[in-house]
Amino acid sequence: MDKKRSSFTLYPQLQDILLLCLTTVGTTLLLWLPFILHIPLNNLPKELFTFDTILKHWDGLLYVIVAKTWYDPMNPILQSAPLGLSPIYFAAHQPLYPITIAMLTKLLSYPYAMLVSTLIASCGLATIFYLLVTHLKLSKRPLLLTLCLMLLIPRFVLVRSVGSSEPLFMLLILLSVWMVAEKHFFWAALAGMFAIMTRTPAALLGIAYAIIALLEWYQTKKINWQWGWILLMPLGLLGVFYWYGLQYQDVLAYFHSGDNLHLTHPLAVFNHSERWVGTAWLEDVAIYFILFAMTLIWRWETVQMKIADLGTKDRFEMISTIFMFVYISATIMLDHRDIPRYSLPMIPFVLLTFESFFTSKKFQWVLILALPIIYFYALNMLTYNIAPITDWRPFL
């Protein structure tokens, strides 16, 4: 009888990963359900409860345009100025997520390939986070902690349910930091290179790695030549800029694509007159900044350790802390309302910092009570942040 036991009994991690993927897909379908069935909820405008609302959520379909045109300004789609946007505007949208969309168009139309790509990346993120926590023994309850990642953060529940590059970006960031902790520098650089090809803030990984390499040299007085692999990371960005040079005749097209560089000075977001802020109702941003300050203070002792003497777990803690410091330092200089979305790559590390709290029995009740709150938050945002598309032809 023992030899015939279920494979799930023999491989509990596979069972957990399957549960995580089913939860991710299932909760997304639950969020989509009122739009599929045209059932308005919470007195929101009933005419918005169609699946087009899901598809039109900013900025997903802009990546579809990239997947169809590859930045060619002479392409008829870009010539038609979809949504009134100039061809060079799309240089602000990095190509890796559009590549994943294009790979799925053999089976699906572009808008639905966009959604499925996001779902696959979200399941990949859940899997990588769970395996990381399990392998490094970062929590006694890795399944519950991963469920918190996938279900607890309102902004992430929203972006993983629409067209967005954030789940893929978060996956690659987390994988790169893990690989550096394991001293697999080539794979860390490869993941970092792909992250830069997804969203440009991944360049902050390179800054963090440079700081860690210098710290290791200072502590040991020896050069670890394995860090040289990290020089592969800028090749991803250079490759993208080279392609822009071919298409736009401008290697710096990213910087000329419009008002997409928001780094100014610390706490710049608290200025309602800024173009990309436009409101004084910023309590959520203040709470995020306070949470990040707490996280860095809780983690401060990890930075003071000697990196050459660390095991993989402590090495991960130290590297992720330095990366958080670099990333948060840049985030607090953004003059943009959407700090919660820009901050998403930090959320896995916040959860790991306070994992004993997030996996406690009391917090399980908090998570259960939070789910309907997050659900109606997401419904509200889905029916608000809609691209004004009247002509679907460029996106199909």
Secondary structure, 3 states (H helix, E strand, C coil): CHHHCCHHHHCHHHHHHHHHHHHHHHHHHHHHHHHHCCCCCCCCCHHHCCHHHHHCECCHHHHHHHHHHCCCCCCHHHHCCHHHCCHHHHHHCCCHHHHHHHHHCCCCCHHHHHHHHHHHHHHHHHHHHHHHHHHCCCCCCHHHHHHHHHHCCHHHHHHCCCCCCHHHHHHHHHHHHHHHHCCCHHHHHHHHHHHHCCCHHHHHHHHHHHHHHHHHHHHHCCCCHHHHHHHHHHHHHHHHHHHHHHHHCCCCHHHHCCCCCCECCCCCCCCCCCCCCCCCCCHHHHHHHHHHHHHHHHHHHHHCCCHHHCCHHHHHHHHHHHHHHHHHHHHCCECCCCHHHHCHHHHHHHHHHCHHHHCCHHHHHHHHHHHHHHHHHHHHHHCCCECCCCCCHHHC
